[in-house]
Structures are given as C-alpha cells and as structure tokens.
Amino acid sequence: MTDEKKKAKERPAADAKKKPVAAAEDKADKETRGREPQGEMPAIRPGDELKVFYRVIEAGKERIQTYEGTVIAIKNSGASKTITVRKSSFGVAVERIFPLHSKLVQKIEVKKHTQVRRAKLFYLRKLKGKASRLKELR
C-alpha cells in the first residue's frame, strides 16, 4: 500500500472520535441559547402585570411568544412553582399557567406592581372592563 492510502484509511477513525465531542457542544449550545440563568428571576407577587417570554416549538420551528397579563395566583412548591397569568384579548379573558423553572420560559419582565390584599385574585374572573383594573403601587 502506498502512504496516501494508509492516511486515507486512518483519517475516518480520527474524525469519528471528534464528532461526539462536537455534537455534545452543539447540543449544549442549543439548550442554553437565548436563556438567562434561573437566579435572575424577578420578585413576582399576585397582582403584578408581567410580560412572559415563552419559547414555542411548532412544526419543528422555534419562536419566542410574549404573553402579557396579571398574576392572579402563585403556587409555591419548590421546583414546580407556577404562576397563573390572566389577560383579556379582544374581549375574551384567557388564563395561562407558566412553570417558572421550565427551560421554555426565557425571561419574565415585571411591568408594574399593583396593590392587592389577597394571595389569590380569582374574583377578577367575574369582573370586566374598568372594574377589573387594580391600583398601581408607587
């Protein structure tokens, strides 16, 4: 055999060892791309108006969806902590539950803090229009 043929046979074995490392790096990049560390979560209370940036995967494509609304409930239980956010769009009220420690929650911004006297604001479900507004804290 010539030297060229020997080198050609040796290269694929050397490349095969490098591929898993590169694949692992790509996988790690995909998981951490566009994410903030979980330690930077803002202080969230019932009645706050939030803007939640949630990663949605549809038909193999990925995009960031924003959801703006009022926090009406917080379920505190460690890693499975969730918040219920209520918004009104085109006259129809929509509630959505977000797990705070999920990898799909990219970022949460607090738009304003409001004055409330309860932990669960389910009474807002009965109110419409101006009646459902909350006073802002200053």
C-alpha positions as CSV (number, residue, x, y, z in Angstrom):
1,M,0.0,0.0,0.0
2,T,1.1,3.5,-0.7
3,D,1.4,6.1,2.1
4,E,-1.6,8.0,0.7
5,K,-3.9,5.0,1.0
6,K,-2.7,4.4,4.6
7,K,-3.5,8.1,5.5
8,A,-6.9,7.9,3.9
9,K,-7.8,4.8,6.0
10,E,-6.6,6.4,9.2
11,R,-8.5,9.7,8.9
12,P,-12.1,8.5,9.3
13,A,-11.2,6.8,12.6
14,A,-9.7,10.1,13.9
15,D,-12.7,12.1,12.7
16,A,-15.1,9.7,14.3
17,K,-13.6,10.4,17.7
18,K,-14.1,14.2,17.3
19,K,-17.7,14.1,16.2
20,P,-19.3,13.1,19.5
21,V,-17.5,16.0,21.2
22,A,-18.7,18.5,18.6
23,A,-22.2,17.0,18.8
24,A,-22.2,17.4,22.6
25,E,-21.1,21.0,22.3
26,D,-23.9,21.7,19.7
27,K,-26.4,20.1,22.0
28,A,-25.3,22.2,25.0
29,D,-25.4,25.4,22.8
30,K,-29.0,24.6,21.8
31,E,-30.1,24.1,25.4
32,T,-28.6,27.3,26.7
33,R,-29.1,29.5,23.6
34,G,-31.1,32.7,24.5
35,R,-31.6,31.7,28.1
36,E,-31.0,33.7,31.2
37,P,-29.7,32.0,34.4
38,Q,-32.5,31.0,36.7
39,G,-31.0,33.0,39.5
40,E,-32.1,36.3,37.9
41,M,-35.9,35.7,38.3
42,P,-37.6,38.9,39.4
43,A,-39.7,39.1,42.5
44,I,-43.2,38.2,41.5
45,R,-46.3,38.8,43.6
46,P,-50.1,38.4,43.0
47,G,-51.4,41.4,41.1
48,D,-48.3,42.2,39.2
49,E,-48.5,42.8,35.5
50,L,-46.0,40.7,33.7
51,K,-44.6,40.1,30.3
52,V,-43.6,36.5,29.9
53,F,-41.3,35.4,27.1
54,Y,-42.2,31.8,26.3
55,R,-40.4,29.5,23.8
56,V,-42.9,27.8,21.5
57,I,-42.0,24.9,19.2
58,E,-44.4,24.4,16.3
59,A,-43.8,22.2,13.3
60,G,-40.1,21.9,14.1
61,K,-39.7,25.7,14.2
62,E,-38.9,27.6,17.3
63,R,-40.0,31.2,18.2
64,I,-40.5,33.3,21.3
65,Q,-44.0,34.2,22.2
66,T,-44.8,37.1,24.6
67,Y,-47.7,36.9,27.0
68,E,-48.8,40.0,28.9
69,G,-51.2,39.8,31.8
70,T,-51.9,40.0,35.5
71,V,-50.7,37.4,38.0
72,I,-53.8,36.0,39.7
73,A,-52.3,33.1,41.6
74,I,-48.9,31.7,42.6
75,K,-48.4,28.1,43.5
76,N,-45.3,27.8,45.7
77,S,-43.8,24.4,45.8
78,G,-40.1,24.4,45.1
79,A,-39.0,23.3,41.6
80,S,-42.6,23.0,40.4
81,K,-43.5,26.7,41.2
82,T,-46.1,28.0,38.8
83,I,-47.8,31.3,38.2
84,T,-51.3,31.8,36.6
85,V,-51.4,34.8,34.3
86,R,-54.7,36.3,33.1
87,K,-55.1,38.6,30.1
88,S,-58.0,39.9,28.1
89,S,-57.6,39.8,24.4
90,F,-60.4,41.1,22.1
91,G,-63.0,40.9,24.9
92,V,-62.2,37.3,25.8
93,A,-60.3,36.6,29.0
94,V,-57.5,34.0,28.8
95,E,-55.6,32.4,31.6
96,R,-52.3,30.5,31.2
97,I,-50.2,28.7,33.8
98,F,-46.4,29.0,33.5
99,P,-43.9,26.8,35.3
100,L,-41.3,29.3,36.5
101,H,-38.3,26.8,36.4
102,S,-39.1,25.5,32.9
103,K,-36.5,25.8,30.2
104,L,-39.2,27.1,27.9
105,V,-39.7,30.3,30.0
106,Q,-37.0,32.6,28.5
107,K,-37.5,35.7,30.5
108,I,-40.0,37.5,32.7
109,E,-40.4,41.3,33.0
110,V,-42.5,42.9,35.6
111,K,-44.3,45.9,34.0
112,K,-45.9,47.2,37.2
113,H,-46.7,46.2,40.8
114,T,-50.3,46.7,41.9
115,Q,-51.9,46.9,45.3
116,V,-53.9,43.8,46.3
117,R,-55.0,42.4,49.7
118,R,-55.3,38.7,48.7
119,A,-53.0,35.9,47.6
120,K,-55.4,34.5,45.0
121,L,-57.2,37.0,42.8
122,F,-59.9,34.7,41.4
123,Y,-62.5,37.4,42.0
124,L,-61.1,39.1,38.9
125,R,-62.7,36.4,36.8
126,K,-66.2,37.9,37.5
127,L,-65.1,41.5,36.7
128,K,-65.0,43.1,33.2
129,G,-63.5,46.3,31.7
130,K,-62.6,49.1,34.1
131,A,-63.9,47.2,37.1
132,S,-61.1,44.6,36.7
133,R,-58.3,47.3,37.0
134,L,-56.0,47.3,40.0
135,K,-54.3,50.3,41.7
136,E,-50.7,50.7,41.0
137,L,-48.2,50.8,43.8
138,R,-45.9,53.8,43.9
